[in-house]
Structures are given as C-alpha cells and as structure tokens.
Amino acid sequence: MIAVVAALIVAGGPGAQPDNPLNQLGDWVENGKAPKSLNGVIRDPSTGAVTATRPICMYPKVAVYNGSGPTTQFHVPPRQ
C-alpha cells in the first residue's frame, strides 16, 4: 500500500502528488517490477511548475529531509 499524505482524493492538496504513476504501474504489470516508491512532485498551483520533489513510499516508510542540500528534495533512508 502506498499512502499519499496530504493529497486530496483526485488532485491538489499541499502534499506531493504522484508524477506519472501509470508508467510505474505498467512496468509492474508488464514486467513484474513493483515500484518501491512513486515519484512525487509538488507543483505551483498558478504555473504548474514543479517546486519540490519527494518519493511517495510504501507504508510504513516515509521520505525525510537529510539535513543537507535543497529542502525541496527528500529521500528514503535505507533502514526504515
């Protein structure tokens, strides 16, 4: 199960939205390669420009900021 925190049911909300999840779903169905996470993006509502990225992880994992680099980029710790 992949929970999309702070995302509204269809689209929008302050959280990251899956970016092109159908490609990853197709890869899973056609090649047996299940995604470990989805690529999530946060877009500026007025321009549609990507303002932040973060992985959307399978429960119970979460993406975290590691304390260095851009605060718009998160990662999944290896031991979670």
C-alpha positions, -999 to 999 in steps of 0.1 A, spaced: 0 0 0 13 34 -9 -3 62 11 -2 97 -3 -2 120 27 -17 155 24 -30 148 -11 -67 152 -19 -86 123 -34 -84 134 -70 -57 160 -72 -44 190 -53 -37 195 -17 -4 206 -1 13 172 -3 33 156 -32 12 141 -60 23 110 -79 41 121 -111 31 98 -139 22 67 -118 7 48 -148 42 43 -162 53 26 -130 21 6 -128 26 -5 -165 62 -16 -156 48 -36 -127 20 -53 -147 41 -59 -179 75 -67 -164 68 -78 -128 88 -49 -114 68 -35 -85 77 1 -75 93 6 -41 81 42 -42 64 66 -66 79 98 -78 61 126 -61 60 163 -71 46 194 -56 36 220 -82 29 257 -80 -9 260 -84 -7 291 -106 21 280 -130 22 242 -128 59 244 -123 75 217 -100 86 234 -68 96 202 -48 101 165 -53 100 136 -29 94 99 -31 60 86 -21 68 54 -2 51 22 7 36 22 42 52 24 68 82 41 52 84 79 49 105 103 29 127 126 50 150 155 45 185 145 55 196 180 67 218 190 38 211 202 2 179 217 -11 150 215 13 128 206 -17 144 172 -21 137 143 2 149 107 2 140 74 18 165 62 45 179 28 37 170 13 71 134 22 77 
